[in-house]
Every structure is written in C-alpha cells, then in structure tokens.
Amino acid sequence: MATQPHTTVAIALLGALLALAASPALASYRMPPAKSYMHRPPPAKKMSESKVEHVVLLSIDGLHSGDLTWWLANRPMSALAKLAMSGVVYPQAFVKGITDSFPGVLALLTGGSSKSHGVYYDDSYSRDLWCPGTPCNGSKPTGPPGCELVLDESLDYNLSDPNGGRTGINGDSINPANLPLDKDCKPVYPHQLLTANTIFEVAKSAGLRTAWTDKHPAYDLVQGPSGMGVDQLYTPEINTDYMGLDYTHVAEQIPKYDALHAEAISSWALGFDYQGNPQSGWGVPAIFGGNFQTVSVVAKLYSPVAYEADGMTPAASMLTALEEVDGFVGRIAAYVDVAGRTPNTAFIVTAKHGNAPRKASDLQLLPDTLVPNALKAAGVMPAQVTQDTVSLIWLEDASQIAAAVKALEANATALGIAEVIYGPALLEFAGDPATSPTAPHIVTRVIPGVVYVGNPAKHSKAGDHGGLNDDDNHVALLVSKSGQKPMTVTDRVETRQVAPTVLKLLGLDHTKLTACMTEGCDPLPGLSY
C-alpha cells in the first residue's frame, strides 16, 4: 500500500532510530518535537551522485588519531566505521601550534593557525583593549590598555540557565557588560577578535546557509569578523549549574549535554531549526555541524582512568564515551539518509585537540604558580600567563624577553619545560608580538605528561590540552562521502586543511580564505573532488 510522504519519513526515522537504540545516551536524548515529522523535509535536488551540496563537520573534542584507529579496528560495525567505508582516513593529522579549543576550532574554520586568525586561547591577553567594567570618560576608557581576555562561561548573563540567560542562539546570551572594551569604550565581542575570515562567511557570500553548535555562547567567535557567518549558532552553556547539573566533572552527565548538540545537528539535517521546527525558506544548510565533549571530559577526569596502562587502549570509561559519541554520529547520518541527502552529503569527523597525557603513569601535576614565580624572581613581570599543558606568556615589558627566556631555561626541568619558544621560532605558529596585540611573547613546550593546575595535592585533573606535544595535537581525521574509494592517506596533514577541503567539496573558491592565503594550505589529498 502506498504511503503518504510524511508517513514514509516517520517510518524511516523510526527504523533508523531503533537501529541506534543501543546508545547509552538514548534515554537522555531530547528528540525534536513530534510535529516536525509531520512536515516533509525539503526535497533534495536532483543532481549527480558525485556532487556534494552539504558538508557535516563534526569535532569530537579530545579524539586522538590513535583513538580512531583503535575504534575502526575493533568496532567494524560502528557508525564511524561505516563512514570510513566510503571515506579517507588520515592517521597523521596534526593541529598546527596551540591546541586550545578556540585555535582548534578556528583551524577547521579559517584554514590557519593563531598566526593568521589572531586567537590564542579562551584565556589570553590583549595589549590594546580595556577590561570589562573600566570607567569611561565620555567615549574613552580611563587608564592604560592591557586586559586579560577571558572568553568562557563568564561572559554569560546567567549560569543558572542552561542557555546562558537568553536563548543561546547567535550569541544573545553574552552580557555586553562582561566584555572587554575598545578605544571608544565599546564592548568587543569574541568574533571581533578574529583577523581571518571563515568557511561560513565564504559560504554566506555565495548565498548558502550555515549552522553550528558549540559549548559556550562565547563561540560567537565562529561567526567570523563579519559577525554574520553562521545563520543559526546554537550554544547551550556546558558549565551551567542549572538544577545541579555538572556536565564537565561527571562522566555520566556529559553525554546529556552532547545530546543537545546531536539534536540540533540532526534537526538541521532535516531542514528544520535546532529544535526541530520547520523554517520557511531555509532548507538544509550547506555547512553545518558542531562539537561533542564526552571524549574530552572523560579523558580529563582523574578517576576513573580513561586508558589502560599502555596509554593506547580505551579503558571502560573511555570505551563508554566512544560508544556514546559514535551513537550520536550514527544518529546524524541516519537523519541525513532519511532526508534523502546521503549521496550529496560529505562528513568530516576530526577533533579540535587531543588531551595529554594518555598514559596515566606519565602524568605530572605541577602548580600553576611555578612559571610566573620564576619570572618574577628574575625581575620579569608577566602581564598574563595562561597554562594547561602549555605556558603562554605575555610580558609587561617586551624588552625583558631575553631575561625571561634565561630564567625559564635555567630552571626548565623543575618548571616542567622541554622547550622555550620565542622569536623566529614562535612566528611559525603565532603572530609577531611587536605588531599583533594578542600575540604572546613566549610559548613553552612542556615535558610530556606535565599539566599545570591550581593545587596538585587536591586537583582531580588527569589531563588537559593546549600544548604542542603529540597527545595534544595528533588528532583523528576522517572524510567520507558517497562514491569515495576507501583509503588511508599516511602523509602528514594539518587540521587547518579541513577548511579549504570543505569549500572545495562544495565547489566554492577556497582561495577566498585569508588565513589559507597567508599560511598556504591545500585541500586534503586523496579525495575525489
């Protein structure tokens, strides 16, 4: 018996979701409203099998290259393994430079490193901005410039609201009173810090739709310098304290947060808004996606350990995390298939960063006072020191760089430092502090396993990211599309090559990416474009 279009969609959705019901997060997953399925998704256009019209970009934050290799070998029926059957795996993919979440996501979206896009960390420093709350004399801030840039949950209106105090859409949950000020006493939003455009902005200039979901309203950053790159930016607050939720410190809680992202991305795959409501004139975005935090959060928890003693095999907690996220990926792929767009949709699965160390026996927690105190003892005054598995150092006086380097190198082992990077070596992945107001003067590579924390005796952290070592920057990368010959490309590639790859897959001009033109980056090899 023939079925009506909306009934066909509903039946197909039911079958796809039943196939994914083994996911432990299913019970916490909020499905888009039932009314959504009574509306047929906008029909896919008739086109050749090889033409890509949509790219789903997913960052499984914290997913190492080795994690993906293990998963594909040991879970051949998984969603990621299914994508790999028509995809290219890049086991030698690296993040260039600093591996905080902000430069990590911007590598994927701009095609460049901090050297080109000007953003270094979610906690950094600017020499030409004033701190939030600085009094204004008319239209001018009082006092000298120089301000710590904290771009996290502290920007929100209300942490007791899971959306940050407003809707959580397009940065509306950012309280302007919490933003730094420019020379005209106007608040500076995260996207205004970028000095390079994004794939979203290139797509928008071609008349295409875009959508993204991430972990803080501060991810207004991904809008690009125009502030208008993403049509629908959904940023539920991961650090909310709503009803006692603790997404980032309890392994069992974080999949509930990731389910919000999976719901939004799945809804976009059907041509709806992030809540599953039909949108007039919208359709499926050309570029859409977001991040998942479960793997990263589990890797950073001190107990239970995330990896077995070899530092390669997932322990029970990490295995559960991988199962959760694989289920979300499978769900999104199922929605794409239900919408009839699998032949014309490419998936890119990667990670903004890894987490270090993977081997618990390598962990060395050090007080985050060590490096600042060593500098001060040498008569060097830091304006800001940002630390996790790295130290980024901004000095009050740039003429003290040599003295700072001498002090750090003289006490390197005790300070957890393997290499002090400054001068020409720093310019490989960072801007010139003589001309860039946000560029640090010094960056350190830590001894593998070192993580700086507030109090090592009480801290529960088992790892973090931001640094320059293999566990920080050697990440997963898989590109899948219909008709692609499955293969493994062992050449070294960088995650910033994802940006021109997205545009080339869509038939757009990747040379319009200013960061790519500055640093030089080719689309990923091995793909049939």
C-alpha positions in Angstrom: 0.0 0.0 0.0 1.3 3.4 -0.9 2.2 5.7 1.9 2.0 9.5 2.2 5.3 11.3 2.1 5.3 12.3 5.8 4.4 8.7 6.8 7.3 7.4 4.8 9.6 9.8 6.6 8.3 8.9 10.0 8.6 5.1 9.3 12.2 5.6 8.0 13.1 7.7 11.1 11.7 5.1 13.4 13.7 2.4 11.8 16.9 4.4 11.8 16.5 5.3 15.5 15.6 1.8 16.6 18.8 0.7 15.0 20.7 3.2 17.1 18.8 2.4 20.3 21.8 0.7 21.9 23.4 4.1 22.6 23.5 4.6 26.4 22.6 8.3 25.8 19.3 7.5 24.1 17.3 7.9 27.3 18.6 11.4 27.8 18.3 12.5 24.2 15.6 15.0 23.6 14.0 14.3 20.3 12.9 17.1 18.1 9.1 17.8 18.5 6.9 15.1 17.0 5.2 17.8 14.9 8.4 18.1 12.9 7.9 14.7 11.4 4.5 15.7 10.0 6.3 18.1 7.7 8.2 16.5 4.9 11.8 17.8 4.8 12.6 20.0 1.8 13.3 17.5 -1.0 16.8 17.0 -2.1 17.5 18.4 -5.6 18.1 16.1 -8.4 21.8 16.0 -9.1 24.7 13.8 -10.0 25.9 11.2 -7.4 29.3 12.9 -7.2 28.1 16.5 -6.4 28.4 17.5 -2.7 25.8 20.1 -1.6 26.1 19.7 2.1 29.1 19.2 4.5 28.6 18.0 8.0 31.6 19.0 10.1 32.0 17.3 13.5 34.6 17.8 16.1 34.9 15.0 18.6 37.0 17.1 21.0 39.8 15.1 22.5 39.7 12.3 19.9 43.3 11.3 19.1 44.3 9.7 15.9 45.1 6.5 17.8 41.6 6.5 19.3 40.1 6.5 15.9 42.5 3.8 14.6 41.6 1.6 17.6 37.9 2.2 17.2 37.8 1.4 13.5 39.8 -1.8 14.0 37.7 -3.0 17.0 34.3 -1.7 16.1 33.8 -2.6 12.4 30.0 -2.2 12.6 30.1 1.3 14.2 28.9 4.5 12.7 32.4 5.8 12.3 33.5 2.6 10.6 30.5 2.9 8.2 31.7 6.4 7.3 35.2 5.0 6.7 33.8 2.5 4.2 33.4 5.4 1.8 36.0 7.7 3.2 39.6 8.6 3.6 41.3 8.3 7.0 44.3 10.5 7.8 46.3 8.8 10.7 49.0 11.6 10.5 46.7 14.6 11.1 48.0 17.3 13.4 46.8 20.6 14.8 49.3 23.4 14.0 50.5 25.3 17.0 48.5 25.9 20.2 45.8 23.3 20.8 43.2 25.2 23.0 39.6 24.7 21.8 39.5 28.2 20.2 42.5 27.9 17.9 41.5 24.3 17.4 38.1 25.1 16.0 39.4 28.1 14.1 41.9 25.9 12.3 39.0 24.0 10.9 37.0 27.1 10.0 39.7 29.5 8.8 42.4 27.3 7.4 45.0 28.9 9.6 46.7 28.9 13.0 46.8 31.6 15.6 49.5 33.3 13.4 46.7 34.2 10.9 43.5 34.4 12.8 44.9 36.1 15.9 43.2 34.0 18.6 45.3 32.0 21.1 43.2 30.7 23.9 39.9 31.1 25.8 42.0 32.8 28.4 44.6 35.2 26.8 45.6 38.8 26.8 45.3 41.9 24.6 47.6 44.9 24.8 45.1 47.3 23.1 41.8 46.5 25.0 40.5 47.5 28.4 39.0 45.2 30.9 35.2 44.8 31.4 33.9 47.5 33.7 36.6 50.0 33.0 35.1 53.5 33.7 34.6 55.6 30.6 35.3 59.3 30.3 32.9 60.3 27.6 33.6 57.8 24.8 37.1 56.9 26.0 38.2 54.3 28.6 40.2 55.6 31.5 43.7 54.2 32.3 46.1 52.4 30.0 45.1 49.5 27.8 46.0 45.9 28.6 43.5 43.3 29.6 43.1 39.5 30.2 40.7 38.1 27.7 38.5 35.5 29.3 36.2 34.0 26.7 34.3 31.3 28.5 31.1 30.9 30.6 32.0 34.1 32.5 30.5 36.1 29.5 27.0 34.7 30.1 24.1 36.6 31.5 23.1 33.7 33.8 24.9 30.4 34.5 21.9 29.0 36.2 20.2 29.0 32.8 21.3 26.1 30.6 21.3 28.6 27.6 23.3 31.2 29.5 20.4 33.5 30.3 18.8 34.1 26.9 18.0 31.7 24.0 21.6 30.6 23.5 21.2 31.5 19.8 23.6 33.7 17.8 25.4 35.0 20.9 22.4 36.6 22.5 23.4 35.1 25.9 26.6 37.1 26.0 26.2 40.0 28.5 28.0 43.1 27.0 28.9 44.2 30.5 31.2 41.2 30.7 33.1 42.0 27.5 36.4 43.9 27.1 36.3 47.5 25.7 37.9 49.1 22.7 39.4 52.6 22.5 35.9 54.0 22.0 34.6 52.3 25.1 32.5 49.9 23.0 32.3 46.2 24.0 34.3 43.8 21.9 32.6 40.5 21.0 34.6 37.3 20.5 34.1 37.4 16.7 35.7 40.8 16.6 39.0 39.3 17.7 39.4 37.4 14.5 41.8 38.6 11.9 40.8 36.0 9.2 37.5 35.0 7.6 35.8 31.7 7.9 34.3 29.0 5.7 30.9 30.1 6.9 31.5 33.6 5.6 32.7 32.3 2.2 29.6 30.1 2.0 27.3 33.0 3.0 28.8 35.2 0.3 27.8 32.6 -2.2 24.2 32.7 -0.9 24.4 29.4 1.1 23.1 28.6 4.6 25.2 27.7 7.6 24.6 26.4 11.1 26.9 25.4 14.1 26.6 24.3 17.7 29.3 24.6 20.4 29.8 24.7 24.1 29.6 28.3 25.2 27.9 31.5 24.0 31.5 32.8 23.6 31.6 30.7 20.5 30.2 33.7 18.9 33.8 33.6 17.8 32.9 31.3 14.8 30.7 34.0 13.3 33.9 35.4 11.8 35.0 39.1 11.6 31.7 40.0 9.9 29.7 38.7 12.9 27.3 37.1 10.4 28.9 33.9 9.2 26.5 31.5 10.9 22.8 31.7 10.2 21.9 29.7 13.3 24.6 29.4 16.1 23.3 27.3 19.0 25.5 27.4 22.1 24.0 25.8 25.2 26.2 26.5 28.2 28.3 23.4 29.1 29.2 25.0 32.5 25.7 25.7 33.6 24.8 24.9 37.2 21.1 24.5 36.3 19.4 22.1 38.7 22.8 20.9 40.0 24.0 19.8 36.6 27.7 19.2 36.4 28.5 18.3 32.8 32.2 18.7 33.0 33.1 16.8 36.1 30.9 13.7 36.0 31.3 11.2 33.2 27.7 10.1 33.4 26.4 13.7 32.8 28.3 14.9 29.8 26.5 12.8 27.2 23.3 14.6 28.2 25.0 17.8 27.1 26.2 16.3 23.8 22.7 15.1 23.1 21.7 18.7 22.8 24.2 19.1 20.0 23.2 15.9 18.3 19.6 17.0 18.4 20.4 20.3 16.8 22.6 18.8 14.0 20.0 16.1 13.3 17.3 18.7 13.0 19.4 20.8 10.6 19.9 17.6 8.5 16.1 17.6 8.0 16.0 21.3 7.1 14.5 22.3 10.4 15.8 24.7 13.1 17.9 23.5 16.0 14.7 22.4 17.9 13.2 20.5 15.1 10.7 23.2 13.9 10.2 23.9 10.2 11.7 27.1 8.9 10.3 28.8 5.9 12.8 29.2 3.1 15.6 27.5 5.0 16.3 24.0 3.8 19.4 22.0 4.8 22.5 24.2 5.4 25.4 23.8 3.1 27.8 23.7 6.0 26.6 22.5 9.4 27.8 20.7 12.4 29.4 21.2 15.8 31.3 19.5 18.6 31.0 16.7 21.1 32.6 17.0 24.5 32.1 13.5 26.1 35.5 12.1 25.0 37.4 15.2 26.1 35.7 15.4 29.5 36.2 11.7 30.3 39.9 12.0 29.3 40.5 14.8 31.8 38.8 13.1 34.8 41.3 11.8 37.3 39.1 8.8 38.1 38.3 6.5 36.5 41.3 6.4 34.2 40.5 6.8 30.5 43.1 4.5 29.1 44.8 1.2 30.0 48.4 1.2 31.2 49.7 1.2 27.6 48.1 4.7 27.0 46.5 3.4 23.8 43.7 1.0 24.7 40.5 2.7 25.9 39.6 1.8 29.5 35.9 1.2 30.4 35.1 4.9 30.9 36.6 5.9 27.5 35.0 3.0 25.8 31.6 4.2 27.0 32.4 7.7 25.9 33.4 6.5 22.4 30.2 4.4 22.2 28.1 7.5 23.2 29.7 9.7 20.6 29.6 7.1 17.9 25.9 6.8 18.6 25.4 10.5 18.0 27.3 10.3 14.7 25.2 7.4 13.6 22.1 9.3 14.5 23.1 12.3 12.4 24.0 10.1 9.5 20.6 8.4 9.8 18.8 11.7 9.6 20.8 12.7 6.6 19.8 9.4 5.0 16.1 9.8 5.8 16.2 13.2 4.2 17.5 11.6 1.0 20.7 13.5 1.1 23.3 10.8 1.7 24.5 10.8 -1.9 25.2 14.5 -1.8 26.5 15.0 1.8 30.1 14.8 2.9 31.0 14.1 6.5 34.2 15.3 8.1 35.0 14.0 11.6 38.0 15.3 13.4 39.0 17.0 16.7 39.8 20.5 17.8 42.5 19.0 20.0 43.6 15.8 21.8 44.3 15.5 25.6 47.6 14.9 27.3 48.8 12.6 28.7 47.1 9.4 27.5 49.3 7.3 29.7 48.4 7.8 33.4 52.0 6.9 34.5 53.2 10.0 32.6 51.0 12.4 34.5 52.9 15.1 36.4 50.7 17.8 38.0 52.6 21.0 38.7 51.4 24.2 40.5 50.5 26.9 38.0 52.4 29.3 40.2 55.8 27.9 39.2 56.4 29.7 35.9 55.0 33.1 37.0 57.1 33.0 40.2 60.3 32.0 38.3 59.8 35.0 36.1 59.1 37.4 39.0 62.2 36.1 40.8 64.3 37.1 37.8 62.8 40.6 37.9 60.5 39.9 34.9 56.9 40.9 35.3 54.3 38.9 33.3 51.2 40.6 32.2 49.5 37.2 31.8 50.5 33.6 32.0 48.0 31.0 30.6 48.7 27.4 31.5 47.3 23.9 31.0 49.6 21.6 29.0 51.5 24.7 27.9 52.5 28.1 29.1 51.6 31.2 27.1 53.4 34.2 28.4 52.6 37.9 27.8 55.2 40.3 29.3 54.5 43.8 30.6 57.8 44.9 29.0 58.8 43.3 25.7 62.4 44.3 26.3 62.5 41.6 29.0 62.1 38.7 26.6 65.8 37.7 26.8 65.7 37.8 30.6 62.5 35.8 30.7 63.9 33.1 28.4 67.1 32.9 30.5 65.1 32.4 33.7 62.9 29.7 32.2 65.7 27.8 30.6 67.8 27.9 33.8 65.0 26.1 35.7 63.4 24.2 32.8 63.2 20.7 34.3 61.8 21.9 37.7 59.3 24.1 35.8 58.2 21.2 33.6 59.5 22.8 30.4 61.0 20.9 27.5 61.4 23.9 25.2 61.1 27.7 25.4 59.8 29.1 22.1 60.3 32.7 21.2 61.5 35.0 18.4 61.5 33.5 14.8 60.6 30.0 16.1 57.4 31.4 17.7 56.4 33.1 14.4 55.9 29.7 12.8 52.5 29.4 14.5 51.9 32.7 16.3 51.8 36.4 15.4 54.5 38.8 16.0 54.1 40.4 19.4 55.7 43.5 18.1 52.7 44.1 15.8 49.9 41.8 17.0 48.1 43.0 20.1 47.1 39.5 21.2 50.3 37.5 20.4 52.2 36.1 23.4 55.9 36.8 23.8 56.9 33.3 24.8 55.3 29.8 24.5 56.7 26.7 26.2 56.5 23.1 25.2 56.1 21.1 28.3 57.8 17.9 29.3 55.3 15.2 28.1 52.8 14.5 30.9 53.0 17.9 32.6 49.8 19.6 33.4 49.7 22.8 35.4 46.9 23.0 38.0 46.0 25.2 40.9 46.7 22.7 43.7 48.3 19.3 42.6 47.5 17.8 46.0 43.8 18.4 45.7 43.2 18.6 41.9 41.3 15.8 40.2 42.5 16.6 36.7 44.2 13.7 34.8 44.9 15.6 31.6 44.2 18.7 29.5 45.1 20.3 26.2 46.5 23.4 24.7 50.1 22.3 24.3 52.4 21.3 21.5 53.1 17.6 22.2 51.8 14.6 20.4 48.9 13.8 22.7 47.7 17.4 22.4 47.9 17.8 18.6 47.9 14.3 16.9 44.2 14.0 16.2 41.6 12.0 14.4 40.6 12.9 10.8 38.1 11.1 8.6 36.4 12.5 5.4 33.5 10.5 4.0 31.3 10.9 1.0 29.2 8.8 -1.4 31.3 7.2 -4.1 34.6 7.8 -2.4 37.1 5.0 -2.6 38.0 4.0 0.9 41.7 4.6 1.7 44.2 5.6 4.3 46.5 8.5 3.4 49.6 8.4 5.6 51.0 11.7 4.5 51.3 14.3 7.3 48.4 16.7 7.1 47.1 19.5 9.3 43.6 20.1 10.5 43.6 23.6 9.0 43.4 21.8 5.7 39.8 20.9 6.6 38.7 24.5 5.8 39.7 24.5 2.1 38.5 21.0 1.8 35.0 21.9 2.9 34.9 24.7 0.3 36.3 22.7 -2.5 33.8 19.9 -1.8 31.1 22.4 -2.2 32.5 23.9 -5.4 33.5 27.1 -3.7 36.8 29.0 -4.0 39.0 28.1 -1.1 41.5 30.8 -2.0 39.0 33.3 -0.6 40.1 32.1 2.9 42.5 34.8 4.0 44.3 32.6 6.5 45.0 30.0 3.8 46.4 32.6 1.6 48.6 33.9 4.4 49.9 30.5 5.5 49.4 28.4 2.4 47.2 25.4 2.8 45.9 22.9 0.2 42.7 20.8 0.4 43.3 17.4 1.9 44.8 14.8 -0.5 43.2 11.5 -1.6 39.6 12.8 -2.1 37.7 12.6 -5.3 36.6 16.2 -5.6 
